[in-house]
Structure formats: C-alpha cells, structure tokens
C-alpha cells in the first residue's frame, strides 16, 4: 500500500481538528509565556547561531584542538625544572604535597624525579622546549606556551570531561557543541564539529568515550561526528550495492516529507535535527570521499606532515584537519591516545613525541603558508600534567600545574605565559584554569562567555559555568 501525506490530512475529522487546535493554541500561549519569563531556550536555524550579531569582532573562524590524551608530562615537554634535577632521588618536600590530592601515589613515599631530557631554546623568541620536540621548536616563534594551567579532575575520564565541557558532570555539551550552537555551521555538506582519533604506541592508551563530543542538553544537531582516518571514515554513509544515488535521494526525500509532516504538528527540535541530518548524510556521500582523497596533495605537503595518508596516524589526522578546515568545518578535535606514562617514562616519551612532533608543527606551518593560521585557533595539550614525584620510573597524574600551547587565531606568538614553582608542582604565577581557557576561546570567536547560555531544567547554563576570565595577556 502506497502512503501519501494527503491521506493523513484527509483523515482528520472535526473533533480531531478542534482537539488539536485547542492543544496547539494552549501550547503556543504557554511557549509565549515562558519566553516572556525567560524560561524558553531560543530556537536556532540549522546554519545560524544563537549569537547574532556577534558580541565582539572575531579573531578566529575555526578551532583545532590537538588533545594529547592520557596527560603528557609538562616536565618533559614544555616546562623545564633544573631544581627538580638537583633533587633527583631525594624526598619530595612535604610542604608541597601535604594534604594535596595525588592519584595513585597517595600514601606512598614521594621521591623527586628529575626531568629525563634536556631542554633547548628555540627560535628568535628563545622559548624553552624539550629536545624531543625539534619540529615544534622550529615553530616556537608562532606559538604561545602557557605553563600555569590548572584543572579539577585527577582521573582521565572526568578530566577529559572537565576539559571538554567545563564540568566533571557527564552529559553536558562539549565546547565544540557550544561553539556550533553559538555560531552555527559554515558548511552544509560536512558536520560543523568533527573528531578524529589516533592510537599511539608509547604508553597506555586510555579509552575516549563518545560522550566527550556529545551535545548534552543542546539539540543533537550540535554534537560532534567522529571520522575514522582509516577505512570508511563514516560508517554506513555509503549506499548498499544496487542502490543508486538517485534512488537514495528519493528515499531521503520521502522520509523527510514524513518527518516534516510530523514536525508541523509537534514542533520538536529533534525532528528538525533528523530532517537536517538525513540531508547532511546524503550530501556527505559525495563530500566525504572527496575529503579523504589526498591524491591531489603534493609530495612536499605529505613529506611536511610525514604521512601518505589513510593510515590512521596522528600525522594523517593533522592533514585531514587542515582539509576539513578548508571546507568550512568550525571545530576540529584530534585525540592522540598514548600519553599515560606511569612507568617507562623515558622510552615512552621517545616514542610518543615522534608520533606527534612533526605533524603538530607541520599543521602550524601549513596553515600559515595558506594564510589560514591568522583565523584558526590551535590548542595543543592534555587533560592534566604529571607529578614531579616518581612512580617507579614514570609519573602519576597531576592537576596543580601543567602546560599547553596555543597558536594562531588572535594569539600572541613567540611568548611564554605563567609559571609553576621550582619543582613544577603548583602553578604560582598568572594561573589559567580550564574555564579561563574556554572563555578565551569563545572571545576569540566573537562570543562573550557570560552571554552564551542555554536554559535547561530551569537554569541558564553556559560553558564556563559561573567562572572564567578572558586571558587577554596572551592575545595579539
């Protein structure tokens, strides 16, 4: 039996109409009342943002977050501590650690563990970076190192959750989702928020849950979409054998007509999302293969990143990130798993640093030569740092002080900001917490973090909760 929407409309009798009309009028009145009371979250068109016009002149158009998942040690990356080297093997002064949260070292003998590698000064700026990262050192004049980060969660999953959503409570929107909600999407054939993951070989690889890029209580069209950099990038986006593109288009149109019919009656944002996502998936059948086809990339670009593509590596994902940015994707997050170095730190760092050093620097250089670095904010770092105390021949989780670097998108290049104490335990000067990082990110995209809100369960939520300041000292 063939179904036609008109048959459904013809089946509505007088009683049904009056009942439905009464409910609709009452619902409309209620919605209007709630909006006047400030209890209704604004409806946002698919490709427009809730912030219109922008609160500030934007410095950046897009964000790339290079997440070193597992917690890279700041003491063997970006924050050299010669005093810690002097105290190697000696008891950690109790004045630093008494009453402080320590992950797996709680209640154990705490011994100072020297930096395992030398640091060098790079570029005209003379920024100190570990010798394991010569390629990042080569772009030292383009990056801003923040050495005074602090966070609140001492275990991996809640720490990622806090870094991504501004809270340790699971189920809140990711920063990429907040950004899409605020600004909308710039492309209609790819998602506005894309996630890529890679697996390192130099350490324990903690799992990354898909809820780290979820939209939480925001409409689901704002959630991130994971692309696989090896094999089919998006599962089931291709047509089965025997199904032509024209036939698939007919199916999508018919399904969307049915969804639109239902949407006219219930006005459910999730139905609107479903309609938009069916259309997006159909467009992605053409756009994703073109995105993944790097045969047109010149050899010198492949050599720059150190990849031939399609191998699932961090380097391949960095190249894909640049290609996604060129196509208008607003927020791109790369996870490289393998930084959880509780033991065998020295050997693990030698491996993991090689997996990310060249490609991280290549992304900065490539964006710069294409004129895209000025309007692309790049953030490199993990969910926390590592302890100055030894855990065998490794380091434990640490939240009181760690390092990240930023580049492009309105960031002051070639500078260092903030300090930890002489042992690298506490951030002591120009402290930057995660809410400050989020506030600065939103500011660079033209958004006041205190005004980007969404009403849920009777409360106006925001990415920065009730905290956060724009770190203007690192802005160009």
C-alpha positions in Angstrom: 0.0 0.0 0.0 1.4 3.4 -1.0 1.3 6.0 1.7 0.7 9.7 0.8 0.7 12.6 3.3 -2.6 13.9 1.9 -4.4 10.8 3.0 -3.3 11.5 6.6 -4.6 15.1 6.4 -7.9 13.9 4.9 -8.4 11.5 7.8 -8.6 14.4 10.3 -12.2 14.9 11.4 -13.9 17.9 13.0 -13.4 16.6 16.6 -9.7 15.8 16.0 -9.2 19.3 14.5 -10.9 21.0 17.4 -9.0 19.0 19.9 -5.6 19.5 18.2 -6.3 23.2 17.6 -7.1 23.7 21.3 -3.9 22.0 22.4 -1.9 24.0 19.8 -3.4 27.3 21.0 -2.7 26.4 24.6 0.8 25.3 23.7 1.5 28.4 21.8 0.3 30.6 24.7 2.5 28.6 27.1 5.6 28.9 24.9 5.0 32.6 24.6 4.5 33.0 28.4 7.7 31.0 29.1 9.7 33.1 26.6 8.5 36.3 28.3 9.6 34.9 31.6 13.0 33.9 30.2 12.4 30.2 30.5 12.5 29.3 26.8 15.7 28.5 25.0 15.8 30.2 21.6 15.3 28.0 18.6 18.3 28.3 16.3 18.0 27.7 12.5 20.2 24.9 11.2 23.0 27.1 9.8 22.7 30.1 12.0 23.9 30.6 15.5 22.2 31.8 18.7 24.7 34.7 18.8 23.6 37.1 16.1 25.2 39.6 15.8 28.4 38.5 17.5 29.3 40.1 20.8 32.9 41.0 19.7 34.8 41.3 16.4 36.1 37.7 16.0 39.8 37.0 15.7 39.3 33.3 14.6 36.9 31.5 12.3 37.6 28.0 13.5 39.2 26.0 16.3 41.5 22.9 16.2 42.2 21.1 19.5 45.1 18.7 19.4 44.4 16.6 22.5 47.3 14.5 23.8 45.1 12.0 25.6 46.5 10.5 28.8 48.1 13.5 30.3 51.5 14.5 28.8 54.2 15.4 31.3 54.9 19.1 31.3 58.3 18.3 32.8 59.5 16.5 29.6 57.6 18.8 27.1 57.3 22.5 27.9 58.3 23.3 31.5 62.0 22.6 32.4 62.8 22.5 36.1 66.6 22.4 36.9 65.9 22.4 40.6 64.0 19.2 40.3 67.0 17.7 38.6 69.2 18.7 41.6 66.8 16.9 44.0 66.5 13.7 42.0 66.1 10.7 44.3 65.6 12.9 47.4 62.3 13.0 49.3 59.7 15.4 47.9 59.4 18.3 50.3 56.2 17.8 52.4 55.4 21.4 52.1 54.3 20.8 48.5 52.3 17.6 48.9 50.8 17.5 52.4 47.0 17.3 52.2 47.1 17.6 48.4 45.2 15.2 46.0 47.5 12.7 44.4 46.2 9.9 42.2 48.0 6.6 42.7 50.8 7.9 44.8 48.5 8.7 47.8 50.0 7.4 51.0 53.3 6.3 49.3 56.9 7.5 49.7 57.3 10.6 47.5 60.6 10.9 45.7 61.7 13.7 43.4 62.1 12.5 39.8 64.4 14.6 37.6 63.5 15.7 34.0 64.5 12.9 31.8 65.6 15.0 28.8 67.4 18.3 28.2 65.6 21.5 27.1 66.7 23.8 24.4 66.0 27.4 23.4 64.3 27.7 20.0 63.7 30.5 17.6 64.3 34.2 18.0 61.9 34.1 20.9 64.2 31.7 22.8 61.3 29.6 24.1 62.5 26.6 26.1 61.1 23.3 24.8 62.2 19.7 25.4 64.8 18.4 22.9 62.3 15.6 22.0 60.3 18.2 20.1 62.6 19.8 17.5 59.8 20.4 15.0 57.6 22.2 17.5 60.7 24.0 18.5 61.1 25.1 14.8 57.7 26.9 15.1 58.4 28.3 18.6 58.0 31.9 17.2 54.5 31.1 16.2 53.2 29.6 19.4 52.3 30.8 22.9 53.3 28.4 25.7 51.1 28.6 28.8 52.9 27.0 31.8 50.3 27.7 34.5 47.3 25.6 33.7 45.3 24.0 36.5 42.3 21.7 36.4 40.0 20.0 38.9 39.8 16.3 38.0 42.6 13.9 38.7 41.5 10.8 36.7 41.4 10.6 33.0 37.7 10.4 32.1 36.4 13.1 34.4 39.5 15.2 33.5 38.6 15.0 29.8 35.0 15.7 30.6 36.1 18.8 32.5 38.4 20.0 29.8 35.7 19.4 27.1 32.6 20.6 28.9 33.7 22.8 31.8 32.3 20.4 34.4 33.0 16.9 35.7 29.3 16.0 35.4 28.8 13.7 32.4 26.1 14.7 29.9 26.9 18.4 29.4 27.6 19.9 26.0 31.1 19.8 24.6 32.9 23.0 23.8 32.6 22.3 20.1 28.8 21.9 20.5 28.6 25.2 22.4 30.5 26.9 19.6 28.2 25.4 16.9 25.2 26.5 19.0 26.6 30.0 19.3 27.9 30.5 15.7 26.2 27.9 13.5 27.9 26.0 10.7 29.8 27.3 7.8 29.3 24.2 5.6 26.3 22.3 4.5 27.9 19.1 3.2 30.0 18.3 6.3 29.4 18.4 10.0 30.4 21.6 11.8 32.2 19.6 14.6 34.4 16.7 13.6 36.5 14.4 15.8 39.5 12.3 14.7 41.3 9.8 16.9 44.7 8.0 16.7 46.4 5.4 18.8 50.0 5.8 19.9 52.5 3.1 20.8 54.4 4.8 23.5 52.2 4.3 26.5 49.0 3.0 28.0 46.1 4.1 25.8 43.1 5.2 27.9 39.7 4.9 26.2 38.0 8.0 24.9 34.2 8.0 25.3 32.0 9.4 22.5 30.2 11.5 25.1 33.3 13.7 25.1 31.9 15.3 21.9 28.2 15.0 22.7 25.8 17.9 22.6 24.4 17.2 26.0 21.1 19.1 26.5 21.7 21.2 23.4 19.8 19.9 20.3 21.6 16.9 18.9 22.5 18.6 15.6 25.3 20.3 17.5 27.1 17.2 18.6 30.4 16.1 17.1 30.8 13.5 14.5 33.7 11.1 14.7 35.5 10.4 11.4 37.7 7.4 11.1 41.0 8.1 9.4 41.5 4.5 8.3 39.0 2.6 6.2 35.5 4.0 5.8 35.6 7.5 7.5 31.9 7.4 8.4 30.2 4.0 8.9 27.2 3.3 6.7 27.4 6.6 4.8 27.8 4.7 1.5 24.9 3.1 -0.4 24.4 -0.6 -0.4 25.1 -2.5 -3.6 22.3 -1.9 -6.1 21.1 1.4 -4.7 21.8 4.3 -7.0 22.3 7.9 -5.8 19.0 8.9 -7.4 17.1 6.1 -5.7 18.8 7.0 -2.4 17.7 10.7 -2.9 14.1 9.5 -3.4 14.2 7.7 -0.1 15.7 10.7 1.7 13.1 13.0 0.3 10.2 10.7 1.2 11.5 10.2 4.7 11.9 13.9 5.2 8.4 14.6 3.9 7.0 12.3 6.6 9.2 13.9 9.2 8.2 17.4 8.1 4.5 16.4 8.3 5.0 15.3 11.9 7.1 18.3 12.6 4.3 20.7 11.6 2.2 19.1 14.3 4.6 18.7 17.2 7.4 21.3 16.5 10.0 19.0 18.1 13.7 20.3 17.6 14.9 16.7 17.4 12.6 16.0 14.4 14.1 19.1 12.7 17.5 17.7 13.5 16.6 14.3 12.0 15.5 16.1 8.8 18.7 18.1 8.6 20.9 15.0 9.4 19.2 12.9 6.6 20.0 15.7 4.2 23.6 16.0 5.6 24.2 12.3 5.3 23.1 12.3 1.7 25.5 15.2 0.9 28.3 13.5 2.8 28.1 10.6 0.4 29.8 12.9 -2.1 31.8 15.3 0.2 33.4 12.7 2.4 35.1 10.6 -0.3 36.4 13.9 -1.8 37.7 14.9 1.6 39.6 11.7 2.1 41.1 11.6 -1.3 44.5 13.1 -0.8 45.9 12.1 -4.2 45.9 15.8 -5.1 48.2 16.7 -2.2 51.7 17.5 -3.5 54.6 15.4 -2.3 56.1 18.2 -0.3 53.0 18.5 1.8 52.9 14.8 2.5 56.6 15.0 3.4 55.9 18.0 5.6 53.4 16.0 7.7 55.3 12.8 7.4 52.4 10.7 6.1 51.0 9.2 2.9 47.5 9.4 4.5 44.9 6.7 5.2 47.0 5.0 7.9 45.1 6.2 10.9 48.1 8.0 12.4 48.1 11.4 14.1 50.0 12.8 11.1 47.3 11.7 8.7 44.7 13.2 11.0 46.5 16.6 11.1 46.5 16.6 7.3 42.7 15.8 7.4 42.2 18.5 9.9 43.6 21.1 7.5 41.4 19.7 4.7 38.4 19.9 7.0 39.2 23.5 7.9 39.5 24.4 4.2 35.9 23.1 3.7 34.4 25.2 6.4 34.3 22.8 9.4 34.1 25.1 12.5 35.5 22.9 15.3 38.0 20.0 14.8 39.3 17.9 17.6 42.1 15.4 17.3 42.8 12.8 20.1 46.1 11.0 20.2 46.0 8.2 22.8 49.2 7.0 24.4 50.4 9.6 26.9 49.6 7.8 30.2 53.2 7.2 31.3 53.1 5.8 34.8 56.2 3.7 34.1 58.9 3.6 31.5 58.6 7.3 31.0 61.9 7.9 29.2 61.3 5.2 26.5 57.6 6.0 26.2 58.3 9.7 25.7 60.8 9.0 22.9 58.2 7.0 21.0 55.1 9.3 21.7 57.0 12.5 20.9 57.9 11.2 17.5 54.3 10.4 16.8 53.1 13.9 17.2 56.1 16.4 17.0 56.5 16.6 13.2 52.8 16.7 12.4 51.8 19.2 15.1 54.4 21.6 13.7 53.5 20.8 10.1 49.9 21.8 10.8 51.0 25.2 12.1 53.4 25.7 9.1 50.8 24.5 6.5 48.1 26.8 7.9 50.5 29.7 7.9 51.6 29.2 4.3 48.0 29.1 3.2 47.0 32.2 5.1 44.8 30.3 7.4 46.7 30.5 10.7 45.6 34.0 11.4 42.0 32.9 11.7 42.5 29.4 13.1 42.9 28.9 16.8 45.1 25.8 17.5 45.3 24.4 21.1 47.8 21.6 22.0 47.7 19.8 25.3 46.3 17.1 27.5 43.7 16.7 30.3 46.3 17.3 33.0 50.1 17.0 33.7 52.3 14.6 35.6 53.8 14.7 39.0 57.4 15.8 39.8 57.5 12.7 42.1 58.5 9.3 40.7 56.1 6.5 40.2 58.8 3.9 39.7 60.4 5.2 36.5 57.2 7.1 35.5 55.0 9.9 36.7 51.5 10.0 38.2 48.5 12.2 37.3 48.8 15.9 38.3 46.3 18.7 38.3 48.0 21.6 40.2 50.2 22.8 37.3 50.8 21.8 33.7 51.4 23.2 30.2 49.7 23.7 26.9 50.5 25.8 23.8 48.3 27.9 21.6 48.8 29.3 18.1 47.1 31.5 15.5 43.6 33.0 15.8 44.5 36.1 17.7 47.1 34.5 20.0 50.3 36.4 20.7 53.1 34.4 19.0 56.6 33.6 20.4 55.8 34.2 24.1 55.5 32.2 27.3 52.9 32.9 29.9 52.6 31.8 33.6 54.9 29.8 35.8 54.9 26.8 38.1 57.1 26.6 41.2 60.7 25.5 41.0 59.7 21.8 41.2 56.8 22.0 38.7 54.2 21.2 41.3 52.0 24.2 41.7 51.1 26.9 39.2 52.1 30.0 41.0 52.1 32.9 38.6 49.4 34.0 36.1 47.3 30.9 36.8 45.0 29.8 33.9 42.2 27.4 34.7 40.0 25.5 32.3 37.2 28.0 32.5 39.7 30.7 31.6 40.8 28.7 28.5 37.1 28.3 27.4 36.3 32.0 28.0 39.4 33.0 25.9 38.4 30.5 23.1 34.9 31.9 22.9 36.2 35.5 23.0 38.5 34.9 20.0 35.4 33.5 18.1 33.5 36.7 18.9 31.4 35.4 21.8 31.1 36.7 25.4 31.2 33.6 27.5 28.9 35.1 30.1 26.2 35.7 27.4 26.3 32.3 25.6 23.6 30.5 27.7 21.0 27.8 27.2 18.1 27.3 29.6 17.7 23.8 30.8 15.7 22.5 33.7 15.0 26.0 34.9 18.6 27.2 34.9 20.7 29.2 32.4 23.8 27.0 31.7 27.0 28.1 30.0 30.3 26.5 29.0 32.2 28.4 31.7 29.5 27.8 34.4 29.9 30.6 36.9 33.7 31.3 36.4 36.2 32.1 33.7 38.1 35.2 32.5 39.5 36.1 29.1 43.3 35.7 29.3 44.0 39.0 27.5 47.7 38.8 28.2 48.1 36.1 25.6 46.2 37.9 22.9 47.9 39.6 20.0 
